Amino acid sequence: MRPTMLLSMLLLTFGLSLPAAGTESLATTSSLDHVLLWGRDMDQTTAVMAVKLGFQVRPGRNPSGVINRFVRMPDRSYLELESITRPDADMDPGSRADQVALHGGPGARTFGLRSSTLEQARTLLQQQGLNPTAIFTSSPTDPDGEGPSKPLRWRLFAFDKQPLSSSLFFIDYPLSPTSPARIADDRILREHPNSAREVSEFWLLSSDADADRKQFERMGFKGATPIRLSQLAARGYAVPVGQKRVLLLQPDGAGRAADALRNGGPQVLGVSIGVADIDRAKRWVERGYEKYITGYDGLLGRSFLAPTQDDLGLLIEFHALPDDITKHARIAAGHTD
């Protein structure tokens, strides 16, 4: 009798099951892609992102009454800014669910993970009983694409019933810019005055971080570690996704996390943004908000929290990337080269 058959028989005897094929690889073939951030008004949201926070905001489009713009990072992660421009806006089910939860206010309820193996990821999650939708594709005439004769701009699937406290989808981008002009535009539009380089973490807030952890583990994202964010009065877990992480948080006493959950329910509470020059980013935000901001040593090193919750319904933490940490260590040691 073959070992795998014997193992199957033993597992069935004790009411267990074999792990689905590829379970261990989904976490390594996925990465943080983007958060959908809704605003009260697109011009107001753009002004906050550009003037107060120092990001470059890329134009989007306005189909059927929902306008979007983008804050794209050099590592290809990004924030998608959205708002409604007319009362009869034609929204997809996910956007409509976000609006119901937000009651027209600002904030984020949906995030996406990029998968380089979209079909395999969907099959795996289907095997786990998580009910992924069919794979949707962008229109052949999508303004971000290269035209009807070229590969589609994006492909994604969501879930008929969401497995997490916030809404999750998986996405892939078969097409990359090809012409020299588009490549140059793409590079320029990922450069930010505040020196932002990446979206490093998504922060999911709910009343039960362990329930989200178990669902992530069911999807193949293992190795979660306990964490506590004192600046939010929150605790939970950090789940590795590729080289980055998703933080699963719940309130740990009175504080920002408890207030946010009480006022808005489960949500994408915040994101961490890695910057090449944290002093530059901090000074930009201080001038934008006209107030001094106290930094701290966070999970990702030197960090500060921008006071964006009232404006955006989303907290934005800036943290120093390793090159910036090295630079400041050399300056502290008396090296200026």
ABEGO torsion letter per residue (X at the ends): XBAAAAAAAAAAAAGBBBBBBGAAAAAAABBBBBBBBBBABAAAAAAAAAAAAGBBBBBBBBBGGBBBBBBBBAAGBBBBBBBBABAABBBBAAAAAAAAAAGGBBEBABBBBBBABAAAAAAAAAAAGAGBBBBBBBBAABAABAEAABBBABBBBBBABBABABBBBBBBBABBBABAAAAAAAAAAABBAAGBABBABBBBBBABAAAAAAAAAAAGBBGBBBBBBAAAGBBEBBBBBEABBBBBBBBBEBEAAAAAAAAAEBBBABBBBBBABAAAAAAAAAAAAGBBBBBBBBAAEBBBBBBAAAAAGBBBBBBBBAAAAAAAAAAAAGBAX
